Every structure is written in C-alpha cells, then in structure tokens.
Amino acid sequence: MFELLIDKLKKEPRKIVYPEGTDARILESAARLKEGGFLTPILIGNKDEVTEAAKKGGFNIEGIEIIDPLQYEGFESLVDTMVELRRGKMTREECTELLKKSNYFGTMIVKVGLADALLGGATYSTSDTVRPALQLVKTKPGAHLVSSCFIMVRGEEMLCMGDCAININYEDNLDKEGNVVFSASDKLAEVGVETAKTAAIFGMDPKVAFLSFSTKGSGKGAMVDLARSACEKARALAPEFDIDGEMQFDAAVSPVVGQLKFPGSKVAGYANTFIFPELQSGNIGYKIAQRLGGFEAFGPVLQGLNAPINDLSRGCNAEEVYQMSIITAALK
C-alpha cells in the first residue's frame, strides 16, 4: 500500500504541515520524510524551540521550513482571510487570537494553498484538529458532513471500514417548519460513497456492504430501514461502485453465506468496504479486526473536507506519524 502511495507522491510533489512542530514524534517523521524526498514537511512553532527539540532528539531537520505564527510576515493577511471566512461569527480580535495558535494557523496555511495537507493531533484533541478544518477549510462541494474510515491491512489483504471515529449516529436534519432537509439515510449514504472513494485511492476495488443485523429484509426495525435506504441512495449517488445491503457481517465476507442469503449480489461474500450503521458498532468492529484479527489499522482518515486533514492519536508513535503523513498527503 505504501509503495503505491509513495509512487503517487513522487509524481505529484506535495507539502504537509504539522501544527505540533516541537513534538519528538513529529520531528522524527519530518526528518525521515525530508530524507525520503517525496513529501515536503512544514513545521509550525517557535523556530528556536523547534530547532532545540530536534537537536535534543538527534533529528536532522536542516532545510525543513519552520513557521512561527507570531513572526510570520503574512500574518495580517491570514487574519483578513479568516475574518472573511468567519464573517458574522467571529470578530477580528477573535480571529487574531485563534491564528496565534498552531492548529488554526496550520489549517489556514492549507486553506490559502501554502501547504497541501495537514496532520495534527499528537498533542491536540480530535476536536482541536477537526474544528478549525470545519471552520476554515470546510466541506468539499457536494459534501454535507465529515466522516472517517480506517484502512485495515493484514499482509496483502486490505479492508476499509467507516465511519468508526466521527459520527456518533445519524439523525434527520429539519428546517424550522419540521420538514426533513437532509435525512439520516442521506448522511449514511454519503459516508458509504466517501468511504468507497477513499478505498479506491488506496488501490482497492471497493465492494461496499452496508452492515446490519439483518440481511435482505430478514430483520425489521428502524436501524434496518436506515441501512437499506442508505444503501439504495448510495447506489444512486455512485453507480460506478459495487454497493449492496443491508447485510449481516457473515453474509458480507463469506461467499457461501453471502450467496445463500443474498443470491446474485456482487458484494455479498466478497465485501472489502464496510459501512457501519452508527459509531459504536464501527469503533468496536475495527478494533476487533485489529486486536483479534491481526489487522493493522491506519486512520482515522477524515473524509468530506475540502483538503486532506487528518487527526493522530495522542498515543501515536513516530512510525504511525510517518505512515499517516503519507496517507494524508496522498488523499489530495
């Protein structure tokens, strides 16, 4: 998988910004990327502090761009841009104070095109990474929400699972009169399509299963209806992908069970991209695959944003930062 992504980055040079420039794990990854030469890192932070942290860790960051928000010549121009983006929601003073923080500053660097991607969360919380992205970079055209997926790898086998990190559940959006303007099934369908697109970026031929405790009407209830309706809408949104459901997990992965319960389906028994009906089952599902199934889990990969921005676990190590840097940059 990483050979494919690195080849892509060699052909399409990109820059990735790290808001947490003094973190040893970030510095080790940045030094390694600099040596590899296929992805250009940018470190955010006080230059003396970043340099000292690199020296202390023995990381060679010579030649890597370091940007201190408080010393940046174009700071006021970035403030102007943020004021325009947050018109009516934030004052100039509020925008100025937020842009002094590296998470907002790094996100704005991506927004104005000085970097192609951002990877944060080594010390920031998920909300501190995602909130600036939603406020400044925003969702891409046609997207209504941000979701996530995990890329699961075991040897040559690769799976994709979404959403396992962002959307707790799916509820209808209503207007002031109580009319549904964007339904729960619309949201889940969008997650399914975005997850299929992510899987394709990583070299997979997505076969997308909308998971449930029911297979093709064997069960009843609101959760079954949600998965079934979302599947139908996803197929209409992305006819280029093989998408089916609702189906139980055994029907999704076992050809014998899948074709018995869902005869003729191109997905049942052969699924490699799994869409969970809510966050709880998704988070449990990918961790079972990781801890008991022996899969490596890469992610969460954020979907639906106007630019590649991803969130690290605060317990990550330098190898995970390096891997997520490659994954994030390759999403553009």
Secondary structure, DSSP 8 states (H G I E B T S, - for coil): -HHHHHHHHHHS--EEEES-TT-HHHHHHHHHHHHH-SSEEEEES-HHHHHHHHHHHT---TT-EEE-GGG-TTHHHHHHHHHHHTTTTS-HHHHHHHHTSHHHHHHHHHHTTS-SEEEE-SSS-HHHHHHHIIIII-B-TT--S-EEEEEEEETTEEEEEE-SSS-S----EE-TTS-EEE-HHHHHHHHHHHHHHHHHHTT---EEEEE-S-STTSS-SHHHHHHHHHHHHHHHH-TTSEEEEEE-HHHHH-HHHHHHHSTT-SSTTT--EEE-SSHHHHHHHHHHHHHTS--EEEEEEEESBSS-EEE--TT--HHHHHHHHHHHHHT-
